[in-house]
């Protein structure tokens, strides 16, 4: 199995904008790998964004070599890690950039600064999601965008209002586990993720299913009006909004259950991306307010919720300070519904749980055998039970085949990291990256 897979930039884009790959991100340009999704057949898709801010003059904007730009990229890989194709799309309708690589009104950019989530739907279509519950459907071969679901970026702007979800994951039976936003959380004027919901029908280019709300993070968003009702997000058959949403909320449950918690511990909390543990069970990250001076020790929880909206419990065995995900803001959860396992990686450890929430493993990242994991973000667990991690600065994917027994996870990770190091050395000789930026000129390039 290939352990190290580069996430490259297309050479045509680099040449068109005369990008200096040697420049540091602090100089106003950079690349981020945002998400990875794996199809049941084994193909891997990586979603990233690349940008440059030059703060130049109006004359500079007419020159592609000097102009600002921002693009969303989707790379497709064969199961063995071979790059098959790349799609590139403009990001934002207000960003003054040329349309050589696709315009924001036709690609993934309709109001998005960048797409942040990626999901392979049951029919093989890709769903790219972003802020404001914007969802864009892309064909599996990356040649076309077949549907847009979005809304104005501000609450009172005119324009089409047809949002869907900000995060999507699929269940084994093909249902969609989603999060959607609401206005008015903590008196904010923009959409913040607040509702965990599930669909009972498929999302297709011609059909958008209703979402059945299972849980809310915050019980009482303020200043709701009739205009804020979401006809496509239902609870007990009625649109979510005003004073109608699942109660008690997740933060109310957590405040009641945790004897040492105070009510204000969950003020200004946030909802993370849920993961599917099995067809009828999901895990939902919830974390408290992030402070500028540091948030290590703040409240966080990974809550188990059933497909009927019942609060089942939460993942155990994590210390608020010693295992805090606030260091580096590592709130990602990955789950393996085939084997009913749950995984989490932060700067202090790699954790594994059973579906009952009992911690089965903690690999301490201070151990030199696992220390390299501090540079990675956990993004996916494949249908074959492989963890996929992204190196935050070297733009490489790391695949780890998890063992049948979670007690053997440490040895599996150690072996994978050793193989990854060898493969990375070979890739550097082959690709000759500049400042850990990989550039490809061989795979087909599609402009969305």
C-alpha angles and dihedrals in degrees: 000000000000110000102180119054123174121226100214135194117233112255091222091063093045092050095044093055095034090232116194101220091193094066116105122239089249088068091069106270135086152131132243130190104219106179146349128211129187126208120223087248090059103256112140125215123196122196118203141156131220125194145169129199113189099163087220131159128272088264090056090056089063091058113073089206091061105026128106114253142177128189140175114221131196119193121195122206134188116240089264091057098258112147109243105175145341129217123199128193137177112252115211135027092219096050108101101227134133121260098234090118099035133294127264092238093060104031134044095304107081095136094330124124084200140334111254106183136051131191134173108225121216093262092053096257117135121235115203112194135190148160117326094032090285115166126184123187118217127187116251091247090054094236101119147016107232103183142015127203112182146125139210114296092236130050099245101034119121118242142088116324108202107129125163118176143328095215129023131186128171127233122219090260093051100258118139122240108203145170123218133189135239132200121238102038105155086350094295116152096217133069116277123183108261111142129070109202143165135212127223094196134051128270108230135162089264102034132052114192126217117256120230110214114230103173142358124214096208119031103208120035106186133236097020119169134187088266089065095059112116109217090190094053112067136185117187088349096304130100116268113246145084104036095335118102137101113304140230092040124222092256090050090052092049094048091051096046100043106073093196093050123104123211093246092052088086098042111129091009123168135221119230130203112290121227131210113244094175136332093285102029133066136178118223124194116220122178136179133243118311113227125205092229094054134292104212107139094031119134119275134161140184102215126202113221128180125225087256092058097257119150100236100175139273141269112277137204102059125120117221093228107020094048099030116157089200090084101091090356095265104170098142121129126192124192136193108213092184092061096022096237132142127208135192131179127194136153092282106043153345108246132196129190138182120238090265091065095251112141110239100176143014120184109199110225091208085072106097090226091066103024093107089068089075088079095055138081121212109234111160149004111213126222086254091059097255121142115225118205130181124219105230098218107018096054095227131136120225119204119200120187106216116221125239090248115054089212087071093053093102094058092045091053092046092051092046093051091049091051091044091056092053093046092048090055091051091047091052090056091047101042102028094212121202113225088343093303111134117206125199128194101167107066119082112266119216123194114214 
